[in-house]
């Protein structure tokens, strides 16, 4: 395989040489696999994101390769070598595998994908790419999304291949396409979202001609399946700089097609600060929520932060005193969240959790700034259920006022609430509040069988438990009988 950089050896200086060498040193599994392909008469090259991340010094255990071998030949080579092999992507020319290897003093588990040289193009009415196989790595690289992902290292020769100037773009931190952006986005419209996602992940700028093509071709995203759009959106939202990617989606009109509730916020004003842009407020809340994450990116929290105010456009009212109100926007927003996330094919559990957080995000403010009663604390915890920690973070993130005194007062008030919750949790099992009498006991005491009356009695006893705290058994029985007498009366 010729080295496409032979005429411009300066394109890869000693620093990059060391980076590629380091990549291969820490991944001897690459050389081992390459020799097996070579013995079978095929070529193998490390490619795409793996090369990009190696040059950025952030390579993990995921390795992407490309080859002239057809998928069935790849399977024959991989099966005796890998610890596990998956054929789920074979229709698109990709064979995935897992390989455990000793690297230095550590055992590492590599996730490997080997993809046959290929080209993809969308039919105007199709949601799936048509795959055709190529015969050269140059053909393969020109069909990739961005130049920084169109670099390769031929193995085992360790030749650096960069026909589209990806190395220079990497140094400049810019996203360009190998061919024209129009050709690239026509091949796969999802690449427009990938531009926003990589901008958010890598903190890169998107070249002006790429942004222009995104504006012009935004409508093409509608032929891409909801699942692919959702997965790309997740990667963007979970990135280190989601604001950057989201802003690009809004700016280019892509958000109008995939998440229209977000750009709709640009025209709104918050009820407390009439001149505060709710769109900008939302992005600030997202960033403040990220700062409160404990164990890495939290999709539930970030989605709730992004969607918490989407009910405002539909509930905006101009009051007689000149104020702008958004009454019940949390209830409307929860319904809108459920509808949008369902359309994007999110799991039922995630839809339920994020919608619930949107519904509850104003609950803290509903209690005012005074002393919380034990009853109010119990209800807050009961309503949040397992989402309590997420609700704490979302509520704190939702304070974006520049008034330091007001911000400090809200923070102190919420500190007080969390202290009250902790104190009551020591005294009572707040996380699993139940009536002091269960269904069987209620039926036995009232002398009734299963039916609606048991449900009403249970609900009444739960209200007493929330209002008054735990009751002794005799007191609970007396309270139940008193309620029953009122029903019979």
Secondary structure, 3 states (H helix, E strand, C coil): CCCCCHHHHHHCCHHHHHHHHHHHHHCHHHHHHHHHHHHCCCCEEEECHHHHHHHHCCCCCEEEEEECCCHHHHHHHHHCCCCEEECCCHHHCEEEEEEEEEECCEEEEEEEEEEECEEEECCCCCCCCEEEECCCHHHHHHCCCCHHHCCEEEECCCEEECCCCHHHHHHHCEECCCCCHHHHHHHCCHHHHHHHHHHHHHCCEECHHHHHHHHHHHHHHHHCCHHHHHHHHHHHHCCCCHHHHHHHHHHHCHHHHHCHHHHHHHHCECCCCCCCEHHHHHHHHHHHHHHCCCCCCCHHHHHHHHHCCCCHHHHCEECCCCCEECCCHHHHHHHHHHHHHHHCCCCHHHHHHHHHHHHHCCHHHHCCCCCCCHHHHHHHHHHHHHHHHHHHHHHHHCCCCCCHHHHHHHHHHHHHHHHHHHHHHHHCCHHHCCCCCCHHHHHHHHCCCCCHHHHHHHHHHHHHHHHHCCCCHHHHHHHHHHHHHHHHC
